[in-house]
């Protein structure tokens, strides 16, 4: 790992661009008058805004792999580093649900209707990112080598893409608790369910390996 790139201008620039897109997208969506929400300029802006979330998810996966490769031995076997990492990702998930806390006091849960429960348990960016990164860390532990990890991550990405149309056609609330059903499709109001959004992180994690060992340092590919 001593020949791995310590920083990536490409990653840093793309992150900054994603942040700019995100801020301006939310701002204009709130402030732009209806009269200006038409025409070529608005359509072009709307298209670019649609790239923000995929860009963010792909970069999250790429950054995960690049960071993992720097300390692969610690992450490929059970260690305090893994525990700290999983706790951090679990915090993302919990924070995501706390941001949609539906009541002012615990006693009000008894009066919460179906829409209220769905609003609380909807899957947003933090839950999707946190759960997918937890899966990727477990995948590192299971696969042991970076090359095998990248292959399985790409395979998981393909599986998610192929399963998404099937899972989106099922009313999972009839088969699973709402907490789990909300992870699978948008029928309960989730904005970023695991299917298909986790595929972007999985693809980004495989892309991180390509950047580190194939693009930046092709001579080390056979080693890994």
SVG drawing of the C-alpha trace seen along z (x, -y; Angstrom):
<svg xmlns="http://www.w3.org/2000/svg" viewBox="-54 -34 59 48">
<polyline fill="none" stroke="black" stroke-width="0.4" points="0.0,0.0 3.0,-2.4 2.5,-3.2 -1.2,-4.1 -2.1,-7.7 -2.6,-9.6 -4.9,-12.2 -6.9,-12.4 -7.4,-15.7 -10.2,-14.1 -12.1,-12.9 -11.6,-16.2 -12.8,-18.2 -15.8,-16.0 -16.8,-16.2 -16.6,-20.0 -18.7,-20.0 -21.3,-17.7 -21.6,-20.0 -22.1,-23.1 -24.7,-21.2 -26.5,-20.2 -26.6,-23.6 -27.6,-25.5 -30.2,-22.8 -32.0,-23.0 -31.8,-26.8 -33.2,-27.4 -35.9,-24.8 -37.2,-26.8 -36.7,-30.3 -37.3,-30.0 -40.6,-31.5 -43.0,-29.2 -42.7,-31.5 -39.1,-30.6 -39.5,-26.8 -39.7,-26.2 -37.5,-26.5 -34.2,-25.2 -32.1,-26.7 -34.4,-25.3 -34.5,-21.9 -30.7,-21.8 -30.4,-22.8 -32.9,-20.1 -30.9,-17.5 -27.7,-18.6 -29.4,-18.6 -30.4,-15.0 -26.7,-14.1 -26.0,-15.3 -27.3,-12.3 -25.6,-9.6 -22.4,-11.6 -22.5,-11.8 -23.2,-8.1 -20.5,-7.0 -17.9,-9.3 -18.9,-7.9 -18.2,-4.4 -14.9,-5.4 -13.7,-7.3 -14.5,-4.3 -12.3,-1.9 -9.5,-4.4 -9.5,-4.9 -9.8,-1.2 -6.8,-0.3 -4.5,-2.5 -5.2,-0.3 -6.4,2.9 -4.8,5.3 -6.7,3.6 -10.1,3.7 -9.7,7.3 -9.8,8.9 -11.7,8.1 -10.0,5.2 -10.9,2.0 -10.7,0.2 -13.7,2.2 -15.7,1.6 -15.1,-2.2 -16.0,-2.2 -19.2,-0.3 -20.2,-2.5 -19.7,-5.5 -21.9,-4.1 -24.5,-3.1 -24.5,-6.7 -25.4,-7.8 -28.4,-5.5 -29.6,-6.5 -29.2,-10.2 -31.1,-9.7 -34.1,-8.5 -33.8,-11.1 -34.0,-13.8 -37.5,-12.6 -38.6,-12.2 -42.4,-12.4 -43.5,-13.4 -42.8,-15.9 -43.1,-13.4 -42.9,-9.6 -46.5,-9.5 -47.6,-10.9 -46.5,-7.7 -49.8,-6.1 -51.6,-8.7 -49.3,-8.4 -51.1,-7.4 -49.9,-5.4 -48.6,-8.4 -46.7,-9.5 -45.0,-6.1 -44.1,-6.1 -42.7,-9.6 -40.5,-8.6 -39.2,-5.3 -38.6,-6.6 -35.1,-5.9 -33.1,-9.0 -29.5,-9.6 -28.0,-8.9 -29.6,-5.6 -28.8,-4.4 -25.1,-5.5 -24.7,-4.1 -26.2,-0.7 -24.4,-0.3 -21.0,-1.2 -21.6,1.3 -22.2,3.9 -19.0,2.9 -17.0,3.2 -18.4,6.7 -17.6,7.5 -13.9,6.5 -13.8,8.8 -15.3,11.7 -13.2,11.3 -9.9,10.5 -8.1,9.2 -8.8,5.9 -9.1,7.5 -11.7,10.0 -13.5,7.3 -13.8,5.1 -15.2,8.1 -17.8,8.9 -18.8,5.2 -19.3,5.0 -21.3,8.2 -23.5,6.9 -24.0,3.7 -25.3,5.7 -27.6,7.8 -29.1,4.6 -29.7,3.1 -31.4,6.3 -33.6,6.8 -34.8,3.2 -37.6,3.5 -38.8,6.7 -38.7,5.3 -40.4,2.0 -43.4,4.0 -44.1,5.6 -46.0,4.1 -43.6,5.1 -45.7,3.8 -47.9,6.9 -44.9,9.2 -42.5,7.2 -42.5,4.7 -42.6,1.1 -39.0,0.6 -37.8,3.2 -40.3,2.6 -39.1,-1.0 -35.6,0.1 -36.7,1.9 -38.7,-0.6 -40.4,-4.0 -44.0,-2.8 -43.8,-3.9 -42.3,-7.3 -38.6,-6.5 -36.5,-8.9 -33.4,-6.8 -34.2,-3.1 -31.4,-0.6 -32.8,0.5 -31.5,-1.1 -29.4,-3.7 -27.0,-1.3 -25.8,-0.3 -24.1,-3.6 -22.1,-3.1 -21.2,0.4 -20.1,-0.7 -18.1,-3.5 -16.3,-1.1 -15.3,1.0 -14.2,-2.1 -12.0,-3.1 -10.0,0.1 -9.7,-0.5 -8.4,-4.0 -5.9,-2.8 -4.5,0.3 -5.2,0.1 -5.3,-3.5 -2.8,-5.1 -0.5,-2.1 -1.1,0.5 2.0,2.4 0.7,3.5 -2.6,5.0 -1.3,8.6 -0.1,8.4 -3.6,7.7"/>
</svg>
